[in-house]
Amino acid sequence: MSGGVSFPVFVLMKDCGEVTEYPAWMAMQHRMEAVDVENDEYHVWDAQGYGVRLAVSSPKSHGLRVNGLETQLSEQDFVSLKAKSKPCRGPEPTEPLFRRLQRAVFGK
């Protein structure tokens, strides 16, 4: 789950440079795709600027694991990262309640 990580976390998408702020582990579960985590598509830092390692649990239905790292961004880099971040969006309003619950429980 979220070993040693202070929320919110800041996720930099390597392909486009967009930074998203996730307020909690569950928000990450809903928005991040397992294939992207497995393909190392993200750089992640916690609320203190420490690096975060993402992994997909086995089986995948158990969801996302986040673990804190020892490395920390410089204060200047962390301030810059937070300034570029945008809050994560919640589930799409048109998504049926059953589908949101299914994703929350089974990670699908």
Secondary structure, 3 states (H helix, E strand, C coil): CEECCCCCEEEEECCCCCEEEECCHHHHHHHCCHHHHHCCCEEEECCCCEEEEEEECCCHHHCEEEEEEEEECCHHHHHHHHHHEEECCCCCCCCCHHHHHHHHHHCC
